[in-house]
Amino acid sequence: MSDSVSPPPSKKPRSRGRAQNKTLEESEAPYGSAANPAVRPCPAAGCRSVCKPSSKTRKERVLCVEHAEQPNVMVEGEMRRFCQVCYVLHRENAFRGNNKTCDAVLERKKMLRSQGLEAAAAAAAAA
């Protein structure tokens, strides 16, 4: 029997700060391929960068780093904004002012709050 101990596996050094955006040509495999199904092109008009599927910020999973920093992005000929609750690029008119949450989510939360208050009032009246 061999009593030799194998050396520990080497680890890749972690990069510090933001990684550089890769363009579609620089990515290892095309979007949706069996080799790398997670590679997504940025949907912004004219952008050739790739989204970061392992990013901690969900916005960078939908948009490239450059476009994730902008409040509005041109997609398919219309201005869109990223909703921080839905994780979707909605049309700009789905938001009020500079909100980062779409009106549909805000209305749903408002309705649930009012239902909760009505239920609490009914429970207090019954007691």
Secondary structure, DSSP 8 states (H G I E B T S, - for coil): ----------------S-----BTTTSSS-TT-SS-TT--B--STT--BB--TT-SSTHHHHS-HHHHTSS-EEETTEEEEE-TTT-SEEEGGGS-TT-SS-HHHHHHHHHHHHHHHHHHHHHHHH-
